[in-house]
Amino acid sequence: MSETEPASHPKMGLPKRTIQILDFEREWTRHVGAKEEAISSQFQVSSARYYQMLNAVIDAPDAVTYDPMLVSRLRRNRDNRTRNRTVRTTDNHNEELTD
C-alpha cells in the first residue's frame, strides 16, 4: 500500500464520483498547474461546483470511513474558512456602525 492511500478501502457503497473527489483531494498537489485547472480537466465542472460537491462529500458518514484523516482535515479547513468569513463580516458590519 502506498502512503497516499487510506489505511483501508471499505468503499461501503460510496459512489464512484465521491471516491474520485476524495482521491483527488488527497493527491491534487501531484497535478501540474493550478488546482482549478486540474478540477476542470478531471471533473469537467467549474471550481465553484466542485467545491459544492466536495462539501457534500465530506459531510457523508461513509467518506469518513473511507479516509478519516483526509475528511477530518477537509472539514477543519472548511470550518476555519467559515469562521474567518464570519469574523470579517462581523468586523465590517461593526465598522459601518461606527462610521
Secondary structure as UniProt FT lines:
FT   TURN            3..4
FT   TURN            12..13
FT   HELIX           16..27
FT   HELIX           28..30
FT   HELIX           35..43
FT   HELIX           47..58
FT   HELIX           61..66
FT   HELIX           68..98
//
